[in-house]
């Protein structure tokens, strides 16, 4: 898979490390090779199920870290009155623009290149009835600031759909995977491929065999969660750096006590995956 390089830069919050992984190029490959109507249907169902809404008619939708653009497309299919998709990765922006093009470039769907950490830029976005930040804010390098900024874009009585990597302790917990991600990003292309295959064997193939399951189900059933692709998510997981994480109670306390929001739905895990939260901004 192709990479992009972000130079090390100094900010008011400290130095950023060199990153060689492009989420956007990974998502472009997904859109070009793996996205199909069935994956789209599954993604839409995952939205309506967790939001507990049958459609988005009359609601505005802000997709923070839009990635492939699949869930912005889902908001379009669900009848959202306004859609704004934003990402800091230009390749993700292009991927989302391609999905917008496929449905006729509707005027009420904007695709923007920008960062949720840029206070002055996001001030011009306005608020949305639904702010969707699934699996993106923990890759900004400043997760808590990113959560605060995204929550600030939620309209009064609007919804904040947030997904953040779970904090796991132990020998192969979150801190271990932080080291693996740094190694992956420092590796050559052959080194990256070796890590991808090793991950597949240890965390996919062998686990399926140990539980007497058909390993083929890794690929045939993987999309049933959110419509994603197995290999796309493997690269996303290994390459996803900066990488931060938090326990469900840490996110709950921050969003309710510090940001004054009300929790209305929750899906937690005891794995390294993401905890999902749905908060409502109180008027």
BELZIRA-V922238 format. One record per run of one state. SS is the DSSP state (H for helix, E for strand, - for the rest). FROM is the first residue (numbers start at 1). TO is the last residue. If there is no record, write none. Layout:
SS|FROM|TO ; SS|FROM|TO
This chain:
-|1|5 ; E|6|6 ; -|7|9 ; E|10|11 ; -|12|13 ; E|14|15 ; -|16|18 ; E|19|19 ; -|20|22 ; H|23|33 ; -|34|36 ; H|37|51 ; -|52|56 ; E|57|57 ; -|58|59 ; E|60|64 ; -|65|69 ; H|70|77 ; -|78|79 ; E|80|80 ; -|81|81 ; E|82|87 ; -|88|89 ; H|90|102 ; -|103|108 ; E|109|113 ; -|114|118 ; H|119|122 ; -|123|127 ; E|128|134 ; -|135|136 ; H|137|139 ; -|140|142 ; H|143|151 ; -|152|153 ; E|154|166 ; -|167|173 ; H|174|186 ; -|187|188 ; H|189|210 ; -|211|216 ; H|217|220 ; -|221|221 ; H|222|224 ; -|225|229 ; H|230|239 ; -|240|245 ; E|246|246 ; -|247|247 ; H|248|258 ; -|259|260 ; E|261|267 ; -|268|273 ; E|274|281 ; -|282|283
